[in-house]
Amino acid sequence: MTAWIRAATKDTPGSIRAGYRLNGKALVGYGDPAFTAPFAAAAAVDAGSQPWLNALWPRFAAPSGGYFADSIALQSMLLISNNTWLP
């Protein structure tokens, strides 16, 4: 996922769009933290993706004002920062 989104956006976090077709084409012309944050969570599993993760973080770390996007961003932030609770 990380390799694909980095190639699709030419390593530009602001180019991540709110949804993609299976062929890789963007569904819409705007971005949304609900889509950016999970790509950051995917990048967190690869130490070589740290610069990409650092570039993504500010794109979703500030509240957007939308419950849905902010909830997904928070879940991603908890995972990335290793602050999840493991029962």
Protein Blocks (a to p, Z undefined) as FASTA:
>chain_A
ZZmmmmmnoopaklpcebdafkopafbfcdcfklmmmmmmmmmmpmklmmmmmmmmmmmm
pcghiaklmmmmmmmmmmmnopaccZZ
